[in-house]
Amino acid sequence: MKFKPLKDRVFVSYAEEEERTKGGLYVPDTAKEKPQKGKVEAVGSEVKELKVGDAVLFDKYSGSKVKMDDKEYLIIKEEDVLGIVEG
């Protein structure tokens, strides 16, 4: 299924990472406040700095979650992207 975001929206695929301590204890989501990482799958017509395929960081509570083809995606505004991960 294809999705084309409108205006300044970005369509991002991501996976929520389970984190464990070195001792093997699970760290709950409420204890994590770090940004999330994802991959840009599609961009709207007004997006200036991002392109399909970019790895990006965004705030944990940004945008709207959607499920398509049994995979979770996020629709966020370009301004909610914190940066592009290079390398």
HELIX and SHEET records of a PDB file:
HELIX    1   1 ASP A   29  ALA A   31  5                                   3    
HELIX    2   2 GLU A   78  ASP A   80  5                                   3    
SHEET    1   A 6 SER A  64  MET A  68  0                                        
SHEET    2   A 6 LYS A  71  LYS A  77 -1                                        
SHEET    3   A 6 ARG A   9  TYR A  14 -1                                        
SHEET    4   A 6 GLN A  36  VAL A  43 -1                                        
SHEET    5   A 6 ALA A  55  PHE A  58 -1                                        
SHEET    6   A 6 VAL A  81  VAL A  85 -1                                        
SHEET    1   B 2 GLU A  19  ARG A  20  0                                        
SHEET    2   B 2 TYR A  26  VAL A  27 -1                                        
END                                                                             
